[in-house]
């Protein structure tokens, strides 16, 4: 039983490390604003097109930043879920990754 617990902890550490090396990007306004984050939801960079920055007002930039950040976080969630599903499938032979209940 403890062996399985240690295996799960080791696999979780491996997944976290892989997610640290995966980048996702969320964009808004046709790419004029982009946010890059890791698969672990750590924002690495924000880029705002210089021309757009000069012409847009504060509220518009703030709204679009929220959109771009949320898109990046959604992609990070998707990557994280995929990585965890792969680990679960490997550990349990595909039997532990579903949402079905045998009862």
Secondary structure, 3 states (H helix, E strand, C coil): CHHHHHHHHHHHHHHHHHHHCCEEEEEECCCCEEEEEECCCCEEEEEECHHHHHHCCHHHHHHHHHHHHHHHHHHHHHHHHHHHHHHHHHHHCCCCCCCCCCC
